[in-house]
Amino acid sequence: RADLALGGPADALQAFERASVYADRFGDADLGAMARLGRGRALVGLGEVAKGLALLDDAMVAVTSGELSPLATGIVYCGAIEAFNDLFDLRRAQDWTHALDDWSARESDRLPFRGRCLVYRSALMRFHGDWSGAFEEARQAQQWLLRPPPTPAVGEAYYEQGELHRLRGEFAAADAAYREGSRWGRRPEPGL
């Protein structure tokens, strides 16, 4: 996240604006898309949501055009979907989660992105009331993300499982899942 990585959204915005200048100067599509992603997230953090969403959408256009490397594609997909989830923009989150799922199925060697895709799908399924399906997606995400080398994003999969246990009234299991997610770096709030 831009605000955490660079000390605040205002500082992040300046840094990503500089990155955008370099991307334009050198014709680097990957850097350009990641700079738009960062600028969009920083603007959202500053309360300029409409401007931020426009930049996030623009970054996603670069993704869908196929002009980015697989690594940049996965980073922009995940970063934008996370921003849409944070804003409760469920239409965008759902549309891009489906696109990410399609992409990650074609890029099966991109395991970290596949796992993140499953976490996002699980959250959307939970929102739409498919708790059983959502739990299965979260378990699959956990399995993908624990493959060597395991990635800290597995904390999100545990957190999602905790949310589903909590909604079902399975409070001891929810507590355990939240705490396991916390071990992997995912804050246990607000669920815990």
N, C-alpha and C positions, 0 to 999 in steps of 0.2 A: 504494500500500500504506500502510496506516495507520501502521505502525511507522516507515517511512521519512519519510513526509510530516510527521509531528508529533513526531519526536524519540524515539520509543519506544512500545511498546504500552500502557504504563500511562498516559502522557500522552494518547495517542490515545483510549483508552477514556474518559477524563474529557471530552475535547472532544466525542466522539460522544454521550456521555450528555447533555451540555448541548444539543447539536443535537436530540436526541430530545425534550427538554423543549419546545424552541421549536416543533418539528414538531407536537407534541400541542397546544400552546397555540393555534397558528394553523391547525390542521387541514391542514397541508401534507403530502400523501401522498408527494410526491417526496422531500422532506427526511426524512420518517420512514423510508422504505425505505432511503435512503442512510445514515442514522444507524444503522439496524439492521445493515446491511452492515458499516459501519465498526466498530461495537461487536463484531460477531461475529468479524471478522478480528483485532481487538485482543485479544479473549479467547483466540482460538486462539494468538496470539503470546505470551500469558501462560501458556500451558499448560492453559487451561480449555477443552479441545476440545469437550466435550459441550455446554457452555453456548454456546460460539461457534457450533457447528453448528446449534443450535436457533434462534439469531438469524438465521443465514444462510438457513435454511429458511423462516423467517418473512418475511424480505425477499423471497424468491422467490415466496411466496404473493401478495404485493402485485404482483409482476410479472405473474403469470399471471392475476390478477383483471382486468387491463387498466386499473387505476386510475392508472397512472403515465404521465407524458409519455414520448414516444419517447426523449429523451435520458436520462432517469432509468432507463428500462427497459434500455437498452443498458449503462449504467454498472453497474447492479446485476447483470444477467446476467453480464457479463464479470468483475466483481469476485468474485462468488460462484464462478463456474467456476474462476477462477484459484486461489481458496482451496481448493476441492475437489481440484484438481490438486496443489497444494502438500502436501495431506494424504494424497495417494494414495487418496482416496475415489473410486474409479473408477466406482462405480455412480452416485453423484450427479453426478460430472463428465459421465458419458456421458448420463444423462437430461437434464440441463440443457443440454448442448451440442446435443442434438437439438432441444430446445425453442428454443434461441437460433437455430439454423439455420432452423427454421420461421418464427420471428419476423422474422429478417433477410431472408428471402426475400420476406416481405410488405412489409417496409420497405426496399426496394431502394435508396432514396436515402440510407440510413445506411451509407455505404461503410466507415467505420472499423470498425463493428461486424461487418459482413459479413466483412471480412478477419480479424478476431480469431476469428470463428466458424470459419473455415476452418483457422486455426492449431490451435484446440482439437480440431477433428475430425481433423486430421492426427496430432496426438499420440496420440489414442485409437486411430486406425487403426494407427499404428506399434506401439502396445502389443499390439494384437490380431494382429500379424504381417502386416498388409497393407501392406508397405513401398512397393510401387509406387503404390497408391492414396494412401497417406499423402504420398508425394513430390509427386504431382500436386496434392493439396490445399494443400500448403505452397507450391508454385509459384503457384497461383491466389491464395493469400493475399498473397504477395509482390506480384503484379500489382495486386490491389485496393488494397493499402496504399501502393503507390508512385504511385497516381493523385494528381494535384494536388488539394489540397496533400498531399504525402506525410506519413505519420505515423510517429513513431519505433517504433510497434508492428511495423513491417516487420522490425525486428531479430529479433523472435520467429520470423517466417517463415524468415529466413535460418538462425537457430539450429536450427530443426526440420529444415531441409534438411541442415545439418551433421550432425545426429544420424543421419539416414538414410544419408548417405554413409559415416559412421563404421561403422555396423552392416554395411554392404556391403563394408567393407574398402577404401573409396575415400578414403584418408587425406588426400591432397593436396586433393581437392575438399572434404572435410570441413573441413580447415584454412581454406580460402578462405571457405567459408560461415560458419564461426564468426567469422572476422575481419570479414567484411562485417556480420554481425549486431552485432558489437561497435561498429562505426562508427555504428550506429543506436541505441546505448545498451544493448543486451542483453549482459550479462556472458557471456563465452565459456566460462565454467566451468559445470558440470563437464566438458562435452563436449571442449573443447580440451585 
